Amino acid sequence: MKNRPMEGIKVLEIANWVAAPSCSMMLSDMGAEVFKIEPPEGDALRGILESPPIPGAPGNLTFYLDNRGKKSIVIDFTKPNAFKAVHKIISQVDILITNLTDERAKKYHLSFDDAKLIKPDIVYSVISGYGTTGPDAFRRGFDFTSFWAHSGIQGLLGEPDDPPPPNRGSQGDHISAMNLLAATLAALRLRDISGEAQRAEVTLQRTGMWTIAGDVQRTIFSKEQPKKHDRQEPKNPIFNSYQTKDGKWVMFAMAQTDRYWPRFCDMVQKPQWKKTYANIEQLMKHTKLLTTEITKLFLEKYFDEWSILLDKFDMTWAPVVEVPDLIESPQLDAINAFAEVNDPEFGTYKTLNVPFSILNSDIKPRGPAPLPGQNTDEVLKAFGFTSQELSDYAANGLFG
């Protein structure tokens, strides 16, 4: 029988949008029981409509991806003594994942200091744009701002004279969620060793910087802004993209020119290049000329023709694919990149699996995303709330 790595672990999520919920979703896929507290109006992401709308889709698809397998509780934090109900839940979970700012966490009595008083061995995992201390701690952090713009990534993208290009939504959120997952699991390990509460923290900005760590490290020494990549004049002409006769693109990543360049010259039937441009210094010196020549050569054959040759000559390359091609990829099917979710309202649909696997483990979606507050009574009764307590809380508007 396959194992669920996080079986028996209880997680409370007090978060919205993408990054933090994505982390707890991965914990759910690994077998943890995840309880999501939402305000009466629901997670803010629920209300963001798909543009353009997709017929038959279950609401906001990113929300349904990042909140599958969870149980939803509605609690209105603005009501007096709401924190007492939340504290009762915290006292019985292993991990608390949140994206509350430090100010709001203190306001609602949900800071790390509050949590560890209630549960002395709690793992408290928080994600933010810039951190919970320092002069930028007050700033709201989103994928497009903290991860892309304020980490240095966006300023390095595009051709040299182009303005900063638009970005893809949730990319930085999901990368940051992976960091938060790693930090949370390490903190859980420390908790198990020491028996003491642990606090893990991840920021979108630092995650963004980590993705361009090579550029940042060089800048630490040079104090200069890294140059944008120029496709017309790359440092290495076989570490570049080229278009084929039918309009498709291929990407090369062959930094070891002494290994690849001779074979490349044979492949494009330019054996004289092996002597004329015999080393990386010559390639770099004449990169613009060579890029122009290689561009012309690749426009002479169709993608399928180049594909055969590139594999025959053992080049390191990949097609620049469109997403619909990925969805039907036999390679991705072979490594279980996709899973199915059975939703009682929308039926069975295909979704992404978490981007990792563990041998002989059962890592997969545990069910669909819940409706707002779908599990409030069920969960609170399981946490020991009496019928009278629930009636009193409901009368005070705690559940919306």
C-alpha positions in Angstrom: 0.0 0.0 0.0 1.3 3.4 -0.9 2.1 5.9 1.9 0.9 9.4 2.3 3.9 11.4 3.6 1.9 13.9 5.7 -0.8 11.5 6.9 -1.9 12.5 10.4 -0.7 16.1 10.2 -3.3 18.8 10.7 -2.9 22.2 8.9 -4.8 25.4 9.5 -4.7 27.9 6.7 -5.5 31.5 7.4 -4.7 32.9 3.9 -6.1 34.0 0.6 -5.0 34.5 -3.0 -2.4 32.0 -4.3 1.0 31.6 -2.6 0.1 30.4 0.8 -3.0 28.4 -0.3 -0.8 26.7 -2.9 1.6 25.5 -0.2 -1.2 24.0 2.0 -2.7 22.4 -1.1 0.6 20.5 -1.6 0.4 19.4 2.0 -3.1 18.2 1.4 -2.0 16.2 -1.7 0.6 14.6 0.5 -2.0 13.4 3.0 -2.4 16.3 5.5 -5.8 17.4 6.7 -6.1 21.1 5.7 -8.7 23.4 7.2 -9.1 26.7 5.4 -10.6 29.7 7.3 -12.3 32.2 5.0 -14.2 35.4 5.6 -18.0 35.4 5.0 -17.4 36.7 1.5 -14.9 33.9 0.8 -11.3 33.9 -0.3 -10.7 37.0 -2.5 -9.6 34.8 -5.4 -13.0 33.2 -5.7 -14.4 36.4 -7.0 -11.8 36.9 -9.8 -13.5 35.9 -13.0 -11.7 34.0 -15.7 -10.9 36.2 -18.7 -12.2 35.3 -21.2 -14.8 33.0 -19.4 -14.3 29.3 -20.0 -17.6 27.4 -20.5 -18.1 24.6 -18.0 -15.1 25.6 -15.8 -15.6 25.5 -12.0 -15.3 29.2 -11.2 -11.8 30.6 -10.9 -9.5 27.8 -12.1 -6.5 28.9 -10.1 -8.6 28.9 -6.9 -9.9 25.4 -7.7 -6.3 24.2 -8.3 -4.8 25.7 -5.2 -7.6 24.8 -2.8 -8.4 21.3 -3.7 -8.8 18.7 -1.0 -9.3 21.3 1.8 -12.2 21.9 4.3 -13.6 25.4 4.4 -14.6 27.2 7.6 -16.2 30.6 7.6 -15.2 32.8 10.5 -15.6 36.6 10.6 -12.5 38.0 12.3 -14.2 41.4 12.8 -16.6 39.9 15.3 -15.7 40.2 19.1 -14.0 37.1 20.5 -13.6 35.5 17.1 -10.0 34.8 18.0 -11.1 32.6 20.8 -12.8 30.2 18.4 -9.7 30.3 16.1 -7.4 29.7 19.1 -9.3 26.5 19.9 -8.6 25.2 16.5 -4.9 26.3 16.6 -4.5 24.3 19.9 -5.2 21.1 17.9 -3.2 21.5 14.7 0.4 21.0 13.8 0.9 23.7 11.2 -0.5 27.2 10.8 0.0 28.7 7.3 -0.8 32.4 6.8 -0.2 35.4 4.7 -1.5 37.9 7.3 0.7 40.9 7.7 2.4 41.2 11.1 0.1 44.1 11.9 -3.1 42.2 11.1 -1.9 39.0 12.8 -1.4 41.0 16.0 -4.7 42.8 15.6 -6.6 39.4 15.4 -4.4 37.7 18.1 -2.9 35.4 15.6 0.8 36.3 15.7 3.5 33.7 16.2 3.7 34.7 19.9 0.0 34.2 20.3 0.0 30.9 18.5 2.9 29.4 20.5 1.2 30.3 23.7 -1.8 28.3 22.6 0.2 25.4 21.0 3.7 25.3 22.3 4.9 23.1 19.5 3.1 24.8 16.6 4.8 25.3 13.2 3.9 28.8 12.1 4.6 29.4 8.4 4.1 32.9 7.0 4.5 34.3 3.5 4.6 37.9 2.5 5.8 40.3 -0.2 8.8 41.7 1.7 9.0 40.2 5.2 7.5 41.0 8.6 10.3 43.4 9.7 12.1 46.2 8.1 11.0 49.4 6.3 9.1 47.6 3.5 7.2 45.2 5.9 4.0 47.4 5.5 3.9 47.0 1.7 1.3 44.7 0.2 3.1 42.0 -1.8 1.8 40.4 -4.9 3.3 38.2 -7.6 3.5 41.0 -10.2 5.0 43.6 -7.8 7.2 41.8 -5.2 8.3 38.8 -7.2 8.6 40.2 -10.7 9.2 43.9 -10.5 10.8 44.4 -7.1 13.2 41.4 -7.2 15.0 42.6 -10.3 13.6 39.9 -12.7 11.4 42.1 -14.8 14.2 44.6 -15.4 16.3 41.9 -17.0 13.7 40.5 -19.4 13.1 41.4 -23.0 15.4 42.7 -25.6 17.9 45.5 -24.7 15.8 48.4 -25.9 12.4 46.9 -25.0 10.2 48.1 -22.0 9.7 45.6 -19.2 7.5 42.8 -20.6 4.2 41.7 -19.2 4.4 38.7 -16.8 2.4 35.5 -16.3 0.1 35.5 -13.3 0.8 33.2 -10.3 4.2 32.1 -11.5 6.0 33.8 -8.7 3.3 32.7 -6.2 3.7 29.0 -7.1 7.5 29.2 -6.9 7.3 30.9 -3.5 4.8 28.3 -2.4 7.5 25.6 -3.1 9.9 27.6 -0.9 7.3 27.8 1.8 6.6 24.1 1.6 10.3 23.3 2.0 10.7 25.7 4.9 7.5 24.3 6.6 8.7 20.7 6.3 12.1 21.7 7.7 10.4 23.5 10.6 8.2 20.5 11.2 11.4 18.3 11.4 12.9 20.8 13.9 9.6 20.7 15.9 9.7 17.0 16.1 13.4 17.1 17.3 13.0 19.9 19.9 9.4 19.8 20.8 9.3 23.5 20.5 7.4 25.9 18.3 9.0 26.9 15.0 8.5 29.8 12.7 9.2 29.6 8.9 9.1 32.7 6.7 9.3 33.2 2.9 9.0 36.4 0.9 8.0 36.8 -2.8 10.9 39.3 -3.2 13.6 37.0 -1.9 12.2 34.1 -3.9 12.4 36.3 -7.0 16.0 37.2 -6.3 16.8 33.5 -5.8 15.6 32.7 -9.2 18.2 35.1 -10.7 20.8 34.3 -8.0 23.6 34.2 -10.6 22.9 37.7 -11.7 22.5 39.0 -8.1 25.7 37.3 -7.1 27.7 38.9 -9.9 26.2 42.3 -9.1 27.3 41.9 -5.5 30.9 42.0 -6.8 30.5 44.2 -9.9 28.0 46.7 -8.5 26.7 46.9 -12.1 23.2 46.1 -13.6 23.4 42.9 -15.6 22.8 43.3 -19.3 19.7 42.1 -21.0 20.1 39.2 -23.3 20.1 40.1 -27.0 18.9 37.3 -29.3 20.7 38.9 -32.3 24.0 39.0 -30.4 24.2 36.4 -27.7 27.4 35.6 -25.9 27.3 32.1 -27.4 25.4 31.5 -30.7 24.5 28.0 -29.7 22.9 29.2 -26.5 20.1 30.9 -28.2 16.7 30.4 -30.0 16.1 30.0 -33.7 13.0 29.8 -35.9 12.4 27.0 -38.4 10.8 27.2 -41.9 7.3 26.5 -40.5 7.5 29.3 -37.9 8.3 27.1 -34.9 11.1 27.9 -32.6 13.9 25.8 -31.0 16.0 26.7 -28.0 19.6 25.6 -27.6 21.5 25.4 -24.3 25.0 24.4 -25.2 27.4 26.2 -23.0 30.2 23.6 -23.4 31.2 24.8 -26.9 34.3 22.5 -27.1 31.9 19.6 -26.7 29.0 20.7 -28.9 30.4 23.2 -31.5 32.2 20.6 -33.8 29.1 18.4 -33.9 26.9 21.5 -34.5 29.1 22.5 -37.5 28.7 19.0 -38.9 25.0 19.0 -38.4 24.5 22.3 -40.3 27.0 21.2 -42.9 29.5 23.9 -42.2 32.7 21.9 -41.3 34.9 25.0 -42.1 33.5 26.7 -39.1 35.3 24.3 -36.8 38.6 25.8 -37.9 37.5 29.4 -38.4 35.8 29.6 -35.0 37.8 27.1 -33.1 37.2 28.2 -29.5 34.8 30.1 -27.3 36.8 33.3 -27.7 36.3 33.2 -31.5 32.6 32.3 -31.1 32.0 35.3 -28.8 34.0 37.6 -31.0 31.9 36.7 -34.1 28.6 35.9 -32.3 26.5 38.4 -34.3 27.7 37.1 -37.6 27.3 33.5 -36.6 23.8 34.1 -35.2 22.8 35.7 -38.5 24.1 32.8 -40.5 22.5 30.2 -38.2 19.2 32.1 -38.3 19.3 31.8 -42.1 20.2 28.1 -42.0 17.3 27.2 -39.7 14.8 28.9 -41.9 15.7 26.5 -44.6 14.2 23.4 -43.0 11.0 22.5 -41.2 10.8 21.9 -37.5 10.4 18.1 -37.9 13.5 18.0 -40.1 15.6 19.9 -37.5 14.2 17.8 -34.7 15.6 14.6 -36.3 19.0 16.2 -36.9 19.3 17.8 -33.5 18.7 14.4 -31.8 20.9 12.6 -34.3 23.8 14.9 -33.5 23.0 14.8 -29.7 22.4 18.5 -29.3 21.0 19.9 -26.1 17.8 21.6 -27.2 14.0 21.9 -26.7 11.1 23.0 -28.8 9.5 26.3 -27.7 6.1 24.7 -27.2 2.6 26.0 -26.7 0.6 25.0 -23.6 -2.0 22.9 -25.5 0.9 20.7 -26.7 2.0 20.1 -23.1 -1.5 18.9 -22.0 -1.3 16.1 -24.5 2.4 15.2 -23.9 3.0 11.5 -23.6 6.2 12.3 -21.6 4.2 14.2 -19.0 1.6 11.5 -18.8 4.4 9.0 -18.2 5.6 10.8 -15.1 2.1 11.5 -13.7 2.2 15.3 -14.2 -1.6 15.3 -14.3 -4.4 14.0 -12.1 -8.1 14.0 -12.0 -10.5 15.6 -9.5 -14.0 14.5 -9.1 -16.2 17.4 -8.3 -19.9 16.7 -7.3 -21.0 19.8 -9.2 -18.7 19.9 -12.2 -17.9 16.2 -12.6 -14.4 14.8 -13.2 -11.8 17.1 -14.7 -8.1 17.0 -15.4 -5.7 19.1 -13.2 -2.0 19.5 -12.5 -0.3 17.2 -10.0 2.2 18.7 -7.6 5.6 19.1 -9.4 7.4 16.3 -7.5 7.1 12.6 -6.7 8.3 10.2 -4.0 8.7 6.5 -4.7 6.0 4.3 -3.3 4.0 7.3 -2.0 0.4 8.3 -2.6 0.6 12.0 -3.6 -2.5 13.2 -5.4 -5.5 15.5 -5.0 -7.8 14.5 -2.2 -10.9 16.1 -3.6 -12.2 19.3 -5.1 -12.0 22.8 -3.7 -14.8 23.4 -1.1 -17.5 26.0 -1.2 -17.1 28.9 1.2 -17.9 27.6 4.7 -19.0 24.2 3.4 -17.4 22.3 6.3 -17.9 24.8 9.1 -20.2 22.8 11.4 -18.5 19.5 10.6 -15.0 20.8 11.3 -15.8 22.8 14.4 -17.7 19.8 16.0 -14.7 17.7 15.3 -12.5 20.2 17.1 -14.7 19.9 20.2 -17.1 22.9 19.8 -20.4 22.1 21.6 -23.8 22.7 20.0 -24.3 25.5 22.4 -21.0 27.2 21.5 -21.9 26.9 17.8 -25.3 28.4 18.4 -23.9 31.3 20.4 -21.2 32.0 17.8 -23.8 31.9 15.0 -26.1 34.3 16.9 -23.2 36.7 17.2 -22.6 36.6 13.4 -19.3 34.8 13.6 -20.1 32.6 10.6 -21.4 35.4 8.4 
